[in-house]
Amino acid sequence: MKITVNREQLLTAVSNVQRAVSTKASMPALEGILLRAQGDRISLSGYNLELGITTDIEADVYEPGEIVLGAKLFCDIVRRLPEECVLMEVDERFMTLIRCGASEFSVVGMPAEEYPELPEVTGGTELDISGEVLKNMIDQTIYAVSQNEAKPVHTGTLFELGEGKLRLVSLDGFRMAVRTEDIGTQESMRFVVPGKTLSEISKLIVFAGANANKAEDEPETSVSVTVGRRHIIFEVGGYRFISRLIEGEFIDYNAVIPHAVSTGVTVNTRRFIDAIERISLLITDRIKSPLRCIFDEDMIKASCATTAGKANDEFECLVSGERVEMGFNNRYLIEALRASGCDEVKIELNGPLAPMKVLPPQGDEFLFLVLPVRLKNE
């Protein structure tokens, strides 16, 4: 293999593809990036047996070929090269010459035959979704994805298609996030995408959008999605993500949502977050205590008592219905409020032991549940 390629384009591609590379793998090739040169392009692939990322960039290909190079070293080398044009040449012993200006490296590579084939999706269901919409939906639900591998299906987000709508659902046993968007599709299906995959998709949509904005005539970033039986492909900004789907029965989330309401609250989101953050100064990983909230007479009174001391705060809001006193995990409550993205939120309560519902002021775009913590009588 012998090519010359633009350094900036190569660095961008290597940096993004590297996100799918294993840092510690039983197969050495999985710690590398697969490069294939053919025609007037070079393709780069990273794969960790769960998530794969591929992209193509333009290159002058004098001799086609393929090689696997250690991802971290290769990325570090390209990042520090001085000139814009990079020459890469691979000999029959897989020794790779990387030359740029006066800088020159010789790096030991691995044969492409040692690199596992990325899965293919054939005959899957295809969708096109606005990148901005998909990123917003991911960002508003991913915080509630479970980090506990005991129930693997809940380490992902449920995608539910039906009646022209796309719904994303994440839960971890302590909170739940539901985000709904009308995308006009007539497809009807359910599948679960790993949270780690969605985190990378969200980052790449930002990258693709930033690049598109450099040219005013570029259309809005769109994400092409192909769903197979065991894998899903996302294509955005010249990158192709392929991820396994998580198998298993996702919980019936509708059965978890409380429908009775005894107390309704409309509150300024920023004011509520600020009050919780102030009180949370007394709460640490070592010193844990629930946040106590009293909703009554158009006021929220928040307090906390730990071995480090006590804190109290209160602020005005609109409260209708019964007075209620509840305890919450401070972090879970803050994350739900932040995910709303609204200046105001509507809160629905049904006694001290039922989950808190966080809703938009109008409509049903999102629904967040936060389970309360049982309070001890002082």
C-alpha positions as CSV (number, residue, x, y, z in Angstrom):
1,M,0.0,0.0,0.0
2,K,1.2,3.5,-0.9
3,I,-0.8,6.7,-0.5
4,T,-0.7,10.4,0.2
5,V,-3.5,12.0,2.1
6,N,-4.4,15.3,3.7
7,R,-3.3,15.4,7.3
8,E,-6.3,17.3,8.6
9,Q,-8.8,15.0,7.0
10,L,-6.8,11.9,8.2
11,L,-6.6,13.2,11.8
12,T,-10.4,13.9,11.9
13,A,-11.2,10.5,10.5
14,V,-8.8,8.6,12.9
15,S,-10.0,10.6,15.9
16,N,-13.7,9.7,15.2
17,V,-13.1,6.1,14.2
18,Q,-10.9,5.5,17.3
19,R,-14.0,5.8,19.5
20,A,-15.0,2.3,18.5
21,V,-11.6,0.8,19.2
22,S,-11.0,-1.5,22.2
23,T,-8.4,-0.3,24.7
24,K,-8.0,-3.8,26.1
25,A,-8.9,-6.7,23.8
26,S,-8.1,-10.4,23.6
27,M,-7.4,-9.9,19.9
28,P,-4.5,-7.4,19.3
29,A,-6.1,-6.3,16.0
30,L,-9.1,-4.9,17.8
31,E,-6.9,-2.3,19.4
32,G,-6.1,-1.0,16.0
33,I,-7.7,0.8,13.0
34,L,-8.1,-1.0,9.7
35,L,-7.0,1.1,6.7
36,R,-8.0,0.0,3.2
37,A,-6.7,2.0,0.2
38,Q,-8.5,1.5,-3.2
39,G,-9.4,3.8,-6.1
40,D,-9.1,7.4,-5.0
41,R,-10.1,6.8,-1.4
42,I,-9.0,5.2,1.9
43,S,-11.4,3.7,4.3
44,L,-10.8,3.6,8.1
45,S,-12.6,1.2,10.5
46,G,-12.7,0.8,14.2
47,Y,-14.5,-2.1,15.9
48,N,-14.9,-3.5,19.4
49,L,-17.2,-6.4,18.6
50,E,-20.2,-4.4,19.8
51,L,-19.8,-1.0,18.0
52,G,-18.1,-0.4,14.7
53,I,-17.3,3.0,13.0
54,T,-16.2,3.3,9.4
55,T,-15.6,6.3,7.1
56,D,-13.9,7.1,3.8
57,I,-11.7,10.0,2.9
58,E,-10.0,11.1,-0.3
59,A,-6.5,10.0,-1.0
60,D,-4.0,9.6,-3.8
61,V,-3.6,5.8,-4.0
62,Y,-0.5,4.7,-5.8
63,E,-0.6,1.1,-4.6
64,P,-3.8,-0.3,-3.2
65,G,-3.6,-2.3,0.0
66,E,-4.7,-2.7,3.6
67,I,-3.1,-2.6,7.1
68,V,-4.1,-2.6,10.7
69,L,-2.3,0.0,12.8
70,G,-2.4,0.5,16.6
71,A,-5.1,3.2,17.1
72,K,-3.6,5.2,19.9
73,L,-0.1,5.4,18.5
74,F,-1.4,6.1,15.0
75,C,-3.7,8.9,16.2
76,D,-0.9,10.4,18.3
77,I,1.5,10.4,15.4
78,V,-0.9,12.0,12.9
79,R,-1.9,14.6,15.5
80,R,1.7,15.8,15.8
81,L,2.7,15.7,12.2
82,P,3.9,19.1,10.9
83,E,2.7,19.4,7.3
84,E,-0.6,19.0,5.5
85,C,0.4,16.1,3.2
86,V,1.1,12.7,4.7
87,L,2.8,9.8,2.8
88,M,2.1,6.3,4.0
89,E,3.8,3.2,2.6
90,V,3.5,-0.4,3.7
91,D,6.0,-3.1,2.8
92,E,5.5,-6.9,2.6
93,R,6.5,-7.3,6.3
94,F,3.7,-4.8,7.3
95,M,6.2,-2.2,8.3
96,T,4.5,1.1,7.8
97,L,6.4,4.3,6.8
98,I,4.6,7.5,7.8
99,R,6.3,10.6,6.4
100,C,5.3,14.2,6.6
101,G,7.7,17.0,5.8
102,A,10.9,16.2,7.7
103,S,9.2,13.9,10.2
104,E,9.3,10.2,9.5
105,F,8.0,7.2,11.5
106,S,8.3,3.5,10.9
107,V,5.5,1.6,12.7
108,V,4.9,-2.1,12.9
109,G,1.4,-3.0,11.5
110,M,-0.7,-6.1,11.5
111,P,-2.2,-8.0,8.5
112,A,-5.8,-7.1,7.7
113,E,-6.7,-10.8,7.7
114,E,-6.5,-10.6,11.5
115,Y,-9.2,-8.0,11.7
116,P,-12.7,-9.3,12.2
117,E,-15.4,-8.6,9.6
118,L,-17.9,-6.0,10.6
119,P,-21.5,-7.2,10.6
120,E,-23.7,-6.4,7.6
121,V,-27.5,-5.6,7.7
122,T,-29.4,-6.8,4.7
123,G,-33.1,-6.3,4.1
124,G,-33.5,-4.2,7.2
125,T,-36.1,-1.4,7.9
126,E,-34.8,2.0,6.7
127,L,-35.6,5.4,8.3
128,D,-34.4,9.0,7.9
129,I,-34.4,11.2,11.0
130,S,-33.4,14.8,11.5
131,G,-30.0,14.8,13.2
132,E,-31.1,17.6,15.5
133,V,-34.2,15.8,16.6
134,L,-32.4,12.5,17.2
135,K,-29.7,14.1,19.2
136,N,-32.3,15.9,21.3
137,M,-34.2,12.7,21.9
138,I,-31.0,10.8,22.9
139,D,-29.8,13.6,25.2
140,Q,-33.1,13.8,27.0
141,T,-33.2,10.0,27.7
142,I,-29.7,8.7,28.0
143,Y,-29.2,9.9,31.5
144,A,-31.7,7.3,32.7
145,V,-30.0,4.3,31.0
146,S,-29.0,1.7,33.6
147,Q,-25.3,1.2,34.4
148,N,-26.1,-2.2,36.1
149,E,-25.3,-5.2,33.9
150,A,-27.5,-7.4,36.0
151,K,-30.4,-6.5,33.6
152,P,-28.5,-6.0,30.2
153,V,-31.6,-4.9,28.3
154,H,-31.9,-1.8,30.5
155,T,-28.3,-0.7,29.7
156,G,-29.9,0.4,26.4
157,T,-32.7,2.7,25.2
158,L,-35.9,1.3,23.8
159,F,-36.8,2.6,20.4
160,E,-40.5,2.2,19.7
161,L,-42.0,3.1,16.3
162,G,-45.8,3.2,15.7
163,E,-48.6,5.5,14.6
164,G,-46.2,7.9,12.9
165,K,-44.2,8.5,16.1
166,L,-40.8,7.5,17.4
167,R,-40.5,7.0,21.2
168,L,-37.3,6.6,23.2
169,V,-37.5,5.1,26.7
170,S,-34.7,4.6,29.2
171,L,-34.9,3.4,32.8
172,D,-32.7,2.1,35.5
173,G,-35.0,1.2,38.4
174,F,-34.8,4.6,40.1
175,R,-35.9,6.9,37.2
176,M,-37.4,6.7,33.8
177,A,-37.2,9.0,30.7
178,V,-39.7,8.9,27.8
179,R,-39.2,11.2,24.8
180,T,-41.7,11.2,21.9
181,E,-41.5,12.8,18.4
182,D,-43.7,12.7,15.4
183,I,-41.5,11.6,12.5
184,G,-44.2,10.6,10.1
185,T,-43.1,7.0,9.6
186,Q,-45.7,4.2,9.1
187,E,-43.3,1.5,10.4
188,S,-44.2,-0.3,13.6
189,M,-41.4,-2.0,15.6
190,R,-39.4,-2.1,18.9
191,F,-35.7,-2.6,19.5
192,V,-33.1,-1.7,22.1
193,V,-29.9,0.2,21.3
194,P,-27.0,0.2,23.7
195,G,-26.5,3.5,25.7
196,K,-22.8,3.6,24.7
197,T,-23.7,3.6,21.0
198,L,-26.2,6.4,21.4
199,S,-23.7,8.5,23.3
200,E,-21.3,8.2,20.4
201,I,-24.1,9.0,17.9
202,S,-25.0,12.1,19.7
203,K,-21.3,13.3,19.6
204,L,-21.0,12.6,15.9
205,I,-24.2,14.4,15.1
206,V,-22.7,17.5,16.7
207,F,-19.5,17.0,14.6
208,A,-21.4,16.5,11.4
209,G,-23.6,19.6,12.1
210,A,-20.6,21.8,12.8
211,N,-19.0,20.7,9.5
212,A,-22.2,21.3,7.6
213,N,-22.6,24.8,9.0
214,K,-19.3,25.8,7.4
215,A,-21.1,25.8,4.1
216,E,-24.4,27.8,4.0
217,D,-25.9,25.7,1.2
218,E,-25.6,22.5,3.2
219,P,-28.9,21.0,4.2
220,E,-29.8,20.1,7.8
221,T,-27.9,17.1,9.1
222,S,-29.9,13.9,8.5
223,V,-29.3,10.5,10.0
224,S,-30.1,7.4,8.0
225,V,-31.0,4.4,10.1
226,T,-31.2,0.8,9.0
227,V,-32.6,-1.7,11.5
228,G,-31.9,-5.4,11.2
229,R,-32.7,-8.4,13.3
230,R,-29.5,-8.2,15.5
231,H,-27.8,-5.0,14.4
232,I,-28.5,-1.4,13.6
233,I,-26.7,1.0,11.3
234,F,-26.6,4.8,11.7
235,E,-25.1,6.9,8.8
236,V,-24.4,10.5,9.5
237,G,-21.8,13.0,8.1
238,G,-19.9,10.5,6.1
239,Y,-19.6,8.0,9.0
240,R,-21.2,4.6,9.3
241,F,-22.0,3.3,12.8
242,I,-22.9,-0.4,13.1
243,S,-24.0,-1.6,16.6
244,R,-25.5,-4.8,18.0
245,L,-29.0,-4.5,19.4
246,I,-29.6,-5.7,22.9
247,E,-31.8,-8.8,23.1
248,G,-34.3,-9.2,25.9
249,E,-37.7,-8.2,27.1
250,F,-37.9,-4.5,27.9
251,I,-40.1,-3.6,30.8
252,D,-43.7,-2.6,30.1
253,Y,-43.0,1.1,30.8
254,N,-46.6,2.2,30.5
255,A,-47.5,0.1,33.6
256,V,-44.9,2.1,35.6
257,I,-46.4,5.5,34.8
258,P,-48.8,6.7,37.6
259,H,-52.0,8.2,36.3
260,A,-53.6,9.5,39.5
261,V,-52.6,13.1,40.5
262,S,-53.2,14.6,43.9
263,T,-50.8,17.6,43.6
264,G,-49.9,19.6,40.6
265,V,-46.9,22.0,40.5
266,T,-45.6,24.5,37.9
267,V,-42.1,25.6,38.7
268,N,-39.3,27.6,37.1
269,T,-36.7,24.9,36.2
270,R,-33.6,27.0,36.8
271,R,-34.8,28.1,40.2
272,F,-35.5,24.6,41.3
273,I,-32.1,23.3,40.0
274,D,-30.3,26.2,41.7
275,A,-31.9,25.4,45.1
276,I,-31.1,21.7,44.9
277,E,-27.5,22.5,43.9
278,R,-27.1,24.8,46.9
279,I,-28.5,22.2,49.3
280,S,-26.4,19.4,47.7
281,L,-23.2,21.1,48.9
282,L,-23.8,19.0,52.1
283,I,-24.3,15.7,50.2
284,T,-21.3,13.7,48.9
285,D,-20.6,10.2,47.9
286,R,-19.4,9.6,51.4
287,I,-22.1,11.6,53.2
288,K,-25.4,10.7,51.6
289,S,-28.8,11.9,52.7
290,P,-32.1,12.4,50.8
291,L,-33.3,15.8,49.7
292,R,-36.5,16.7,51.5
293,C,-39.1,18.6,49.5
294,I,-42.4,20.1,50.8
295,F,-44.9,21.2,48.1
296,D,-47.5,23.4,49.7
297,E,-49.2,26.9,49.4
298,D,-47.5,27.9,46.2
299,M,-44.1,27.2,47.7
300,I,-41.4,24.5,47.5
301,K,-39.4,24.1,50.7
302,A,-36.2,22.0,50.2
303,S,-33.9,20.9,53.0
304,C,-31.3,18.4,53.9
305,A,-29.6,17.2,57.1
306,T,-26.3,15.3,57.1
307,T,-23.4,14.7,59.5
308,A,-21.8,17.8,57.9
309,G,-24.7,20.1,58.8
310,K,-28.2,21.3,57.7
311,A,-29.4,23.4,54.7
312,N,-32.8,24.9,53.9
313,D,-34.1,26.8,50.9
314,E,-37.5,27.8,49.5
315,F,-38.9,29.5,46.5
316,E,-42.3,30.3,44.9
317,C,-44.1,28.2,42.4
318,L,-47.7,27.3,41.6
319,V,-49.1,24.4,43.7
320,S,-52.6,23.0,43.4
321,G,-54.0,20.1,45.4
322,E,-52.8,18.4,48.5
323,R,-49.7,19.3,50.5
324,V,-47.1,16.6,50.1
325,E,-43.7,16.0,51.7
326,M,-41.3,13.8,49.8
327,G,-37.6,12.7,49.7
328,F,-35.5,12.4,46.6
329,N,-32.0,11.5,45.5
330,N,-30.6,14.9,44.7
331,R,-28.7,13.9,41.6
332,Y,-31.6,12.0,40.1
333,L,-33.9,15.0,40.5
334,I,-31.4,17.5,39.1
335,E,-30.7,15.3,36.0
336,A,-34.5,15.0,35.2
337,L,-34.9,18.8,35.5
338,R,-31.9,19.5,33.3
339,A,-33.0,17.0,30.7
340,S,-36.3,18.9,30.2
341,G,-34.6,21.8,28.4
342,C,-37.6,24.0,29.4
343,D,-37.8,27.2,31.3
344,E,-40.8,25.8,33.2
345,V,-41.9,22.3,34.0
346,K,-45.1,20.8,35.2
347,I,-44.8,18.3,38.1
348,E,-47.4,15.8,39.0
349,L,-47.5,14.0,42.4
350,N,-49.7,11.4,44.0
351,G,-48.6,11.2,47.6
352,P,-45.1,10.8,49.2
353,L,-44.4,7.3,47.9
354,A,-45.5,7.5,44.3
355,P,-43.0,8.6,41.5
356,M,-42.7,12.2,40.6
357,K,-43.7,13.0,37.0
358,V,-41.9,15.8,35.2
359,L,-43.7,17.0,32.1
360,P,-43.5,19.9,29.7
361,P,-45.8,22.9,30.3
362,Q,-47.9,21.8,27.3
363,G,-48.0,18.7,25.3
364,D,-46.5,15.2,25.9
365,E,-43.1,15.6,24.2
366,F,-41.4,14.1,27.3
367,L,-42.2,12.4,30.5
368,F,-39.6,11.9,33.3
369,L,-40.2,9.8,36.4
370,V,-38.2,10.1,39.6
371,L,-38.8,7.6,42.4
372,P,-38.9,9.1,45.8
373,V,-36.8,8.0,48.8
374,R,-38.6,7.1,52.0
375,L,-38.0,9.7,54.7
376,K,-37.2,9.0,58.3
377,N,-39.2,11.1,60.8
378,E,-36.9,13.7,62.4
